[in-house]
Amino acid sequence: MGLFSRAVVATLPLVPKFAVGKVASRYVAGETLEEAVEVIRRLNGEGAMATIDVLGESVDDRTKAEAGVEEYLQAIEAIVEHRLDANVSIKLTSLGLDVDQDFCRDNVRRIATAAKAHDMFVRIDMEDRTTTDATLAIYHQLFPELGNLGVVLQAYMRRTLADVEALPDEGANVRLCKGIYIEPRAAAWKGYETVRHNFVATLDKMLTQGVYAAIATHDEFLVCAAVALIEKHRVPRDRYEFQMLLGVERQLRRILIAEGHRLRVYVPYGADWYPYSIRRLRENPEVATHVMRATLDRTFGRNGHE
Ligand SMILES: Cc1cc2nc3c(=O)[nH]c(=O)nc-3n(C[C@H](O)[C@H](O)[C@H](O)COP(=O)(O)OP(=O)(O)OC[C@H]3O[C@@H](n4cnc5c(N)ncnc54)[C@H](O)[C@@H]3O)c2cc1C
């Protein structure tokens, strides 16, 4: 990352919300469920599946967590009502993980039970390392009971190969991604190439074990390696999928679909769009510089531009 980009990323929290919103709107479907439905309808039309993320950060009281559950129940209803090819992705800290682990598990059970009634899958996102054990514990408790649950493993975590080893023998469904949180070296591999290496090693192990693989990356090197592993293991088309974030690498997405791979787009929506957008912008300083420019344009009275 260049010096200017680093400076832009470091000052992102100081950038006014309107400017973040202007550029970050490419990563977020909107503030309402109706907007998310429209985006998914368009994605389905392009041959992509979707997963809905109701944006919400960590909550510290039960009422907010229960409100989060209600939003997911509505999202599930909307998917069914509009016959969308979509499922849901949930974040445990927005469903009360920091309040009480049993309470959070019960909230996940409510969402997964509602989804199961419609034959719909629920993905538990992975957050930072302080939540990994609890997240996997809830997954391992509820999976045998419900079946329509999957989890996420992060290739930057040193523990990930062992976590694959511990997956259920039958029916495991794992999204593999690099990992987005800033973790200490004791917990996470640090080099860019090292993380790529662990991604490939983990995917290889998942496919060897017969795990359904949701390959979440926009890194063309990893997409290329994944395609080779899919061929090597002769994985049928319905035993894996690629996944990408809304607004990122649309071209690669279309190429993979045209080649006959299944691909799912992660579609976040909700009033809580700001922290999610900041995380996305930190990942891509090039976009962050557009945010800066939008701020300067507004400050100096010029019209904003992309
Ligand atoms: C569907 C999905 C679900 C995810 N779920 C989780 C999760 O549960 N937990 C978690 O920790 N992380 C999650 N992530 C984030 C993931 O861990 C990475 O941080 C993110 O995907 C970037 O890694 P990459 O493999 O795309 O490689 P990178 O090397 O970061 O990116 C490769 C290329 O993709 C493009 N790109 C990547 N990010 C952006 C961006 N924001 N804007 C524009 N271009 C971009 C750039 O061209 C870049 O060169 C998820 C990612 C996806 C795709």
The ligand as an SDF file (V2000), in Angstrom:
LIG
                    3D

 53 58  0  0  0  0  0  0  0  0999 V2000
  -18.9740  -13.5740    0.2410 C   0  0  0  0  0  0  0  0  0  0  0  0
  -17.9370  -13.1300    1.2440 C   0  0  0  0  0  0  0  0  0  0  0  0
  -18.1740  -13.3150    2.5840 C   0  0  0  0  0  0  0  0  0  0  0  0
  -17.2090  -12.9550    3.5270 C   0  0  0  0  0  0  0  0  0  0  0  0
  -17.4270  -13.2380    4.8540 N   0  0  0  0  0  0  0  0  0  0  0  0
  -16.4600  -12.9850    5.7400 C   0  0  0  0  0  0  0  0  0  0  0  0
  -16.5730  -13.3960    7.0940 C   0  0  0  0  0  0  0  0  0  0  0  0
  -17.5530  -14.0130    7.5140 O   0  0  0  0  0  0  0  0  0  0  0  0
  -15.5590  -13.0980    7.9450 N   0  0  0  0  0  0  0  0  0  0  0  0
  -14.4320  -12.4340    7.5300 C   0  0  0  0  0  0  0  0  0  0  0  0
  -13.5160  -12.2370    8.3410 O   0  0  0  0  0  0  0  0  0  0  0  0
  -14.3050  -12.0150    6.2460 N   0  0  0  0  0  0  0  0  0  0  0  0
  -15.2780  -12.2710    5.3460 C   0  0  0  0  0  0  0  0  0  0  0  0
  -15.1170  -11.8870    4.0440 N   0  0  0  0  0  0  0  0  0  0  0  0
  -14.0200  -10.9500    3.6850 C   0  0  0  0  0  0  0  0  0  0  0  0
  -12.7650  -11.6860    3.3070 C   0  0  0  0  0  0  0  0  0  0  0  0
  -12.2100  -12.2680    4.4710 O   0  0  0  0  0  0  0  0  0  0  0  0
  -11.7280  -10.7420    2.6660 C   0  0  0  0  0  0  0  0  0  0  0  0
  -11.4020   -9.7300    3.5650 O   0  0  0  0  0  0  0  0  0  0  0  0
  -12.1770  -10.1170    1.3690 C   0  0  0  0  0  0  0  0  0  0  0  0
  -12.9250  -11.0140    0.5920 O   0  0  0  0  0  0  0  0  0  0  0  0
  -10.9700   -9.6730    0.5340 C   0  0  0  0  0  0  0  0  0  0  0  0
  -10.1550  -10.7860    0.2730 O   0  0  0  0  0  0  0  0  0  0  0  0
   -9.9130  -11.3840   -1.2060 P   0  0  0  0  0  0  0  0  0  0  0  0
   -9.8000  -12.8700   -1.0730 O   0  0  0  0  0  0  0  0  0  0  0  0
  -10.9600  -10.9050   -2.1280 O   0  0  0  0  0  0  0  0  0  0  0  0
   -8.4720  -10.8980   -1.6000 O   0  0  0  0  0  0  0  0  0  0  0  0
   -7.8390   -9.4330   -1.7080 P   0  0  0  0  0  0  0  0  0  0  0  0
   -6.4050   -9.6790   -2.0180 O   0  0  0  0  0  0  0  0  0  0  0  0
   -8.1750   -8.5840   -0.5550 O   0  0  0  0  0  0  0  0  0  0  0  0
   -8.5480   -8.8340   -2.9660 O   0  0  0  0  0  0  0  0  0  0  0  0
   -8.3290   -9.3180   -4.2820 C   0  0  0  0  0  0  0  0  0  0  0  0
   -8.7940   -8.2510   -5.2560 C   0  0  0  0  0  0  0  0  0  0  0  0
  -10.2050   -8.0820   -5.1140 O   0  0  0  0  0  0  0  0  0  0  0  0
  -10.5370   -6.7070   -5.2150 C   0  0  0  0  0  0  0  0  0  0  0  0
  -11.1400   -6.2570   -3.9530 N   0  0  0  0  0  0  0  0  0  0  0  0
  -11.0960   -6.8890   -2.7640 C   0  0  0  0  0  0  0  0  0  0  0  0
  -11.7850   -6.2040   -1.8330 N   0  0  0  0  0  0  0  0  0  0  0  0
  -12.2760   -5.1010   -2.4640 C   0  0  0  0  0  0  0  0  0  0  0  0
  -13.0930   -4.0070   -2.0760 C   0  0  0  0  0  0  0  0  0  0  0  0
  -13.5570   -3.8780   -0.8290 N   0  0  0  0  0  0  0  0  0  0  0  0
  -13.4060   -3.0670   -2.9950 N   0  0  0  0  0  0  0  0  0  0  0  0
  -12.9760   -3.1830   -4.2680 C   0  0  0  0  0  0  0  0  0  0  0  0
  -12.2060   -4.1840   -4.7090 N   0  0  0  0  0  0  0  0  0  0  0  0
  -11.8650   -5.1350   -3.8290 C   0  0  0  0  0  0  0  0  0  0  0  0
   -9.2870   -5.9580   -5.5510 C   0  0  0  0  0  0  0  0  0  0  0  0
   -9.1740   -5.8980   -6.9400 O   0  0  0  0  0  0  0  0  0  0  0  0
   -8.2180   -6.8730   -4.9860 C   0  0  0  0  0  0  0  0  0  0  0  0
   -7.0030   -6.6880   -5.6190 O   0  0  0  0  0  0  0  0  0  0  0  0
  -16.0210  -12.3030    3.0890 C   0  0  0  0  0  0  0  0  0  0  0  0
  -15.7910  -12.1270    1.7360 C   0  0  0  0  0  0  0  0  0  0  0  0
  -16.7020  -12.5500    0.8070 C   0  0  0  0  0  0  0  0  0  0  0  0
  -16.3860  -12.4100   -0.6450 C   0  0  0  0  0  0  0  0  0  0  0  0
  1  2  1  0
  2  3  1  0
  2 52  2  0
  3  4  2  0
  4  5  1  0
  4 50  1  0
  5  6  2  0
  6  7  1  0
  6 13  1  0
  7  8  2  0
  7  9  1  0
  9 10  1  0
 10 11  2  0
 10 12  1  0
 12 13  2  0
 13 14  1  0
 14 15  1  0
 14 50  1  0
 15 16  1  0
 16 17  1  0
 16 18  1  0
 18 19  1  0
 18 20  1  0
 20 21  1  0
 20 22  1  0
 22 23  1  0
 23 24  1  0
 24 25  2  0
 24 26  1  0
 24 27  1  0
 27 28  1  0
 28 29  2  0
 28 30  1  0
 28 31  1  0
 31 32  1  0
 32 33  1  0
 33 34  1  0
 33 48  1  0
 34 35  1  0
 35 36  1  0
 35 46  1  0
 36 37  1  0
 36 45  1  0
 37 38  2  0
 38 39  1  0
 39 40  1  0
 39 45  2  0
 40 41  1  0
 40 42  2  0
 42 43  1  0
 43 44  2  0
 44 45  1  0
 46 47  1  0
 46 48  1  0
 48 49  1  0
 50 51  2  0
 51 52  1  0
 52 53  1  0
M  END
$$$$
